[in-house]
């Protein structure tokens, strides 16, 4: 048990885990994410927490805060995606 186990993590708090993201037009992410890291620049098309489809402009490599439940294959050109929960 960690000294932090009794604390609630606020929605604006740090991520606690991450996983590789494979964009899919049909499948939600295994967990909703609060941030996505791109290792290769490009566009992200995703469903936000309400299910609305959102599309970014072309983004450089980096980490971007966003609430996403699905990263769509159609329209996404960014590569090397990591989701942070």
C-alpha beads as a LAMMPS data file, in Angstrom:
LAMMPS data file: protein, C-alpha beads

85 atoms
84 bonds

1 atom types
1 bond types

-500.0 500.0 xlo xhi
-500.0 500.0 ylo yhi
-500.0 500.0 zlo zhi

Masses

1 110.0

Atoms # bond

1 1 1 0.000 0.000 0.000
2 1 1 1.254 3.449 -0.945
3 1 1 0.987 6.590 1.151
4 1 1 -1.138 8.019 -1.688
5 1 1 -3.747 5.219 -1.798
6 1 1 -6.202 7.135 0.396
7 1 1 -6.216 10.203 -1.894
8 1 1 -8.740 10.743 -4.680
9 1 1 -7.176 11.810 -7.975
10 1 1 -8.934 14.897 -9.357
11 1 1 -9.816 15.025 -13.041
12 1 1 -7.057 17.619 -13.502
13 1 1 -4.548 15.474 -11.595
14 1 1 -1.677 13.500 -13.070
15 1 1 -2.181 10.423 -15.224
16 1 1 -1.841 7.102 -13.428
17 1 1 -1.309 4.733 -16.362
18 1 1 -0.807 4.612 -20.119
19 1 1 -1.280 2.271 -23.060
20 1 1 -0.556 2.146 -26.791
21 1 1 -3.509 3.328 -28.870
22 1 1 -4.547 1.710 -32.144
23 1 1 -7.072 3.942 -33.898
24 1 1 -10.374 2.202 -34.725
25 1 1 -13.623 3.361 -36.271
26 1 1 -15.551 0.646 -34.389
27 1 1 -13.982 0.103 -30.963
28 1 1 -13.730 2.386 -27.953
29 1 1 -10.428 2.600 -26.098
30 1 1 -10.017 0.085 -23.253
31 1 1 -10.209 3.097 -20.905
32 1 1 -11.176 6.712 -21.519
33 1 1 -8.075 8.896 -21.658
34 1 1 -7.292 12.383 -20.412
35 1 1 -4.245 12.926 -22.610
36 1 1 -2.781 11.568 -25.852
37 1 1 0.887 11.592 -26.837
38 1 1 1.855 11.543 -30.517
39 1 1 5.317 10.402 -31.544
40 1 1 4.611 11.303 -35.176
41 1 1 2.865 14.534 -36.172
42 1 1 -0.557 14.558 -37.764
43 1 1 -4.296 14.957 -37.287
44 1 1 -6.345 13.254 -34.552
45 1 1 -10.019 12.445 -35.034
46 1 1 -11.650 11.219 -31.842
47 1 1 -14.874 10.857 -29.885
48 1 1 -14.883 12.970 -26.737
49 1 1 -16.483 11.878 -23.439
50 1 1 -19.972 12.744 -24.794
51 1 1 -19.422 10.826 -28.026
52 1 1 -19.040 13.943 -30.204
53 1 1 -16.600 13.596 -33.093
54 1 1 -13.713 16.070 -32.846
55 1 1 -10.868 16.657 -35.281
56 1 1 -7.681 18.567 -34.551
57 1 1 -5.531 20.487 -36.981
58 1 1 -2.211 18.843 -37.737
59 1 1 -0.321 18.608 -34.430
60 1 1 3.427 18.278 -33.929
61 1 1 4.775 15.414 -31.842
62 1 1 3.932 15.946 -28.185
63 1 1 1.325 15.396 -25.492
64 1 1 -2.148 16.913 -25.636
65 1 1 -4.776 17.010 -22.903
66 1 1 -8.132 15.776 -24.215
67 1 1 -10.893 13.526 -22.957
68 1 1 -11.284 10.746 -25.535
69 1 1 -13.169 7.474 -25.523
70 1 1 -12.284 6.479 -29.108
71 1 1 -9.527 7.501 -31.543
72 1 1 -10.901 7.038 -35.036
73 1 1 -8.853 5.467 -37.822
74 1 1 -10.681 7.568 -40.416
75 1 1 -9.171 11.044 -40.371
76 1 1 -6.315 10.250 -37.967
77 1 1 -2.893 10.655 -39.556
78 1 1 -0.811 11.032 -36.361
79 1 1 1.293 7.978 -35.458
80 1 1 2.786 6.404 -32.365
81 1 1 -0.184 7.186 -30.109
82 1 1 -0.178 6.679 -26.348
83 1 1 -3.273 7.204 -24.204
84 1 1 -2.938 8.397 -20.606
85 1 1 -5.575 7.709 -17.945

Bonds

1 1 1 2
2 1 2 3
3 1 3 4
4 1 4 5
5 1 5 6
6 1 6 7
7 1 7 8
8 1 8 9
9 1 9 10
10 1 10 11
11 1 11 12
12 1 12 13
13 1 13 14
14 1 14 15
15 1 15 16
16 1 16 17
17 1 17 18
18 1 18 19
19 1 19 20
20 1 20 21
21 1 21 22
22 1 22 23
23 1 23 24
24 1 24 25
25 1 25 26
26 1 26 27
27 1 27 28
28 1 28 29
29 1 29 30
30 1 30 31
31 1 31 32
32 1 32 33
33 1 33 34
34 1 34 35
35 1 35 36
36 1 36 37
37 1 37 38
38 1 38 39
39 1 39 40
40 1 40 41
41 1 41 42
42 1 42 43
43 1 43 44
44 1 44 45
45 1 45 46
46 1 46 47
47 1 47 48
48 1 48 49
49 1 49 50
50 1 50 51
51 1 51 52
52 1 52 53
53 1 53 54
54 1 54 55
55 1 55 56
56 1 56 57
57 1 57 58
58 1 58 59
59 1 59 60
60 1 60 61
61 1 61 62
62 1 62 63
63 1 63 64
64 1 64 65
65 1 65 66
66 1 66 67
67 1 67 68
68 1 68 69
69 1 69 70
70 1 70 71
71 1 71 72
72 1 72 73
73 1 73 74
74 1 74 75
75 1 75 76
76 1 76 77
77 1 77 78
78 1 78 79
79 1 79 80
80 1 80 81
81 1 81 82
82 1 82 83
83 1 83 84
84 1 84 85
